[in-house]
Amino acid sequence: PLFARPPAGTGLTAAGELLLLHIKRALSQLRIAGAEISAMKGVVEGHITVGALPFGRPYMLPIAIARLLREHRRLQVTTLEGPLDTLTAGLRCGDVDFVLGALPPPGEHDELVREELFSEPMALFVRAGHPLTQQPRIHLHDALGVDWVLSRKGTPTREVLAALFTGLGLPQPRVAVESSDLSIIRGLLLESDMVSAASRHLFHHELQAGMLVTLPVRLPGTERPIGILRRTQDHSSPGAQLLIEHLRAVRHVPGD
């Protein structure tokens, strides 16, 4: 039996879920085959679905997509935003071509093919003209006197930062707002004296415009490997492979 009829309604059995997974993978391979046949004729077309984690969304992915579409106007790209587990589930069943963002720690999702593009430490962000920027010298403990906006407890960013402060013998920062929404974090940084810690890629455009600045404070041990996850090495359509090549070309860290 592929369907069960529990009191709440009809649902798939374990066998049905397994069959659905294989059907989705088969349909995905057929879509890739169609794109490869078109590529053999010199036409790059088709649809690319990218699982976009926060550390890859604001800077790398838009640049890579724009460059790709300038060269191949018959391609279409969809980005899916969500937690890592949700995106990797889509990757396994073929709904997602690849996932871009902070790679999971070793031992997690080891069945997937990982490609690290770069690794960078986090930085502290404040608005231009923030009182902390007026100090001749600044240390990490100076930033503990103001409110912070950070992602929720249990997220990789919070865990890494908590370990840093503990290792340095410092108290944890006073987190006034917990959010993983970049638009909220950006708005709070621009409209208040809050501090946040993140990758410079997340606020590349604000840094370039001079709206946000990074404090001259090192955060050792907060490096996050940023890269690509794929189900298999060959689980990529010609268009997806071209997009990956463009991502490799923009892997440099802004400001380096």
MARKOLLO-66566 format. One record per residue (C-alpha): x, y, z; residue in three letters. Coordinates in steps of 0.05 Angstrom, whole numbers, padded with zeros to 5 digits, always signed. Layout:
# MARKOLLO-66566
XYZALA/...
This chain:
# MARKOLLO-66566
+00000+00000+00000PRO/+00024+00070-00019LEU/-00030+00109+00017PHE/-00057+00106+00088ALA/-00122+00135+00113ARG/-00110+00160+00184PRO/-00166+00200+00219PRO/-00135+00266+00196ALA/-00138+00247+00122GLY/-00102+00209+00068THR/-00025+00206+00071GLY/+00033+00167+00041LEU/+00058+00104+00074THR/+00133+00093+00084ALA/+00133+00055+00018ALA/+00096+00112-00016GLY/+00147+00163+00010GLU/+00204+00120-00016LEU/+00171+00111-00084LEU/+00158+00186-00088LEU/+00231+00200-00075LEU/+00253+00155-00132HIS/+00200+00184-00180ILE/+00225+00255-00165LYS/+00297+00234-00177ARG/+00277+00201-00243ALA/+00239+00263-00267LEU/+00299+00305-00247SER/+00346+00262-00289GLN/+00298+00267-00348LEU/+00300+00343-00342ARG/+00376+00342-00341ILE/+00376+00295-00401ALA/+00333+00344-00440GLY/+00379+00402-00422ALA/+00440+00361-00442GLU/+00409+00344-00510ILE/+00396+00418-00522SER/+00468+00434-00502ALA/+00492+00383-00553MET/+00457+00425-00606LYS/+00491+00488-00580GLY/+00431+00515-00541VAL/+00437+00523-00465VAL/+00367+00525-00437GLU/+00326+00497-00380GLY/+00310+00513-00308HIS/+00359+00517-00249ILE/+00336+00512-00177THR/+00386+00535-00124VAL/+00378+00524-00050GLY/+00403+00590-00021ALA/+00428+00594+00050LEU/+00440+00663+00082PRO/+00516+00664+00073PHE/+00509+00657-00002GLY/+00448+00699-00018ARG/+00465+00774-00015PRO/+00530+00778-00054TYR/+00554+00716-00090MET/+00490+00688-00119LEU/+00462+00752-00150PRO/+00528+00767-00185ILE/+00535+00696-00211ALA/+00462+00693-00235ILE/+00468+00760-00270ALA/+00531+00739-00307ARG/+00501+00672-00326LEU/+00437+00702-00355LEU/+00476+00754-00395ARG/+00509+00696-00431GLU/+00449+00648-00435HIS/+00383+00683-00439ARG/+00342+00619-00447ARG/+00359+00596-00377LEU/+00312+00608-00318GLN/+00334+00608-00245VAL/+00293+00597-00182THR/+00322+00606-00112THR/+00293+00570-00053LEU/+00306+00598+00017GLU/+00299+00556+00079GLY/+00336+00517+00133PRO/+00393+00471+00113LEU/+00354+00407+00127ASP/+00296+00430+00083THR/+00341+00448+00025LEU/+00382+00385+00029THR/+00318+00344+00029ALA/+00300+00379-00037GLY/+00370+00364-00062LEU/+00365+00290-00048ARG/+00299+00282-00085CYS/+00321+00324-00145GLY/+00278+00385-00133ASP/+00341+00427-00120VAL/+00402+00427-00166ASP/+00451+00449-00112PHE/+00454+00486-00046VAL/+00498+00547-00034LEU/+00518+00574+00034GLY/+00554+00557+00098ALA/+00574+00484+00095LEU/+00552+00439+00153PRO/+00604+00414+00202PRO/+00641+00349+00185PRO/+00598+00289+00202GLY/+00533+00323+00180GLU/+00505+00308+00110HIS/+00568+00270+00092ASP/+00529+00233+00038GLU/+00528+00297-00003LEU/+00585+00323-00046VAL/+00617+00385-00015ARG/+00657+00438-00050GLU/+00687+00493-00007GLU/+00693+00559-00043LEU/+00726+00600+00012PHE/+00728+00608+00087SER/+00726+00674+00124GLU/+00719+00697+00197PRO/+00659+00737+00219MET/+00663+00811+00231ALA/+00627+00861+00276LEU/+00580+00910+00240PHE/+00554+00978+00262VAL/+00525+01038+00226ARG/+00570+01092+00200ALA/+00582+01144+00255GLY/+00568+01094+00311HIS/+00598+01116+00378PRO/+00645+01056+00378LEU/+00676+01080+00313THR/+00697+01145+00348GLN/+00743+01110+00397GLN/+00817+01112+00380PRO/+00826+01039+00398ARG/+00772+00987+00407ILE/+00771+00917+00437HIS/+00718+00863+00435LEU/+00696+00877+00506HIS/+00680+00949+00487ASP/+00623+00922+00443ALA/+00592+00888+00503LEU/+00566+00955+00528GLY/+00513+00960+00473VAL/+00455+00917+00450ASP/+00465+00864+00397TRP/+00421+00834+00342VAL/+00439+00761+00327LEU/+00407+00698+00301SER/+00371+00652+00349ARG/+00406+00608+00401LYS/+00426+00541+00371GLY/+00443+00569+00303THR/+00515+00560+00279PRO/+00529+00635+00285THR/+00507+00638+00357ARG/+00544+00575+00375GLU/+00610+00599+00345VAL/+00604+00667+00379LEU/+00586+00637+00446ALA/+00648+00593+00442ALA/+00691+00654+00425LEU/+00667+00695+00485PHE/+00673+00636+00532THR/+00743+00621+00507GLY/+00765+00693+00518LEU/+00734+00694+00588GLY/+00684+00748+00568LEU/+00609+00750+00585PRO/+00561+00736+00529GLN/+00534+00798+00492PRO/+00467+00827+00510ARG/+00423+00804+00452VAL/+00364+00851+00448ALA/+00336+00822+00383VAL/+00340+00752+00356GLU/+00329+00747+00281SER/+00356+00711+00220SER/+00321+00759+00172ASP/+00375+00801+00139LEU/+00327+00858+00124SER/+00310+00864+00198ILE/+00383+00860+00219ILE/+00403+00912+00167ARG/+00347+00959+00188GLY/+00364+00954+00262LEU/+00438+00967+00249LEU/+00422+01028+00207LEU/+00370+01056+00254GLU/+00403+01043+00321SER/+00469+01034+00357ASP/+00463+00958+00357MET/+00520+00912+00338VAL/+00516+00848+00298SER/+00566+00794+00277ALA/+00564+00761+00209ALA/+00601+00748+00145SER/+00622+00809+00105ARG/+00586+00778+00045HIS/+00519+00790+00078LEU/+00528+00866+00079PHE/+00573+00875+00018HIS/+00531+00930-00014HIS/+00521+00968+00051GLU/+00596+00967+00064LEU/+00610+00992-00006GLN/+00559+01048+00002ALA/+00589+01068+00069GLY/+00524+01056+00106MET/+00553+01002+00150LEU/+00625+00993+00174VAL/+00663+00937+00207THR/+00696+00948+00274LEU/+00771+00935+00275PRO/+00764+00874+00321VAL/+00788+00804+00304ARG/+00741+00745+00317LEU/+00788+00685+00316PRO/+00757+00617+00308GLY/+00694+00642+00275THR/+00713+00621+00205GLU/+00656+00591+00166ARG/+00669+00549+00103PRO/+00623+00574+00047ILE/+00610+00528-00011GLY/+00565+00483-00052ILE/+00528+00419-00035LEU/+00507+00370-00090ARG/+00475+00301-00087ARG/+00527+00271-00134THR/+00584+00300-00175GLN/+00544+00292-00239ASP/+00476+00315-00211HIS/+00478+00380-00248SER/+00446+00403-00313SER/+00490+00442-00362PRO/+00459+00507-00337GLY/+00470+00490-00264ALA/+00542+00471-00279GLN/+00553+00539-00313LEU/+00523+00575-00253LEU/+00570+00537-00207ILE/+00629+00559-00251GLU/+00607+00631-00243HIS/+00602+00622-00168LEU/+00674+00597-00167ARG/+00694+00660-00204ALA/+00664+00706-00151VAL/+00689+00667-00091ARG/+00735+00723-00068HIS/+00717+00759-00003VAL/+00695+00832-00014PRO/+00748+00881+00006GLY/+00806+00832-00002ASP/
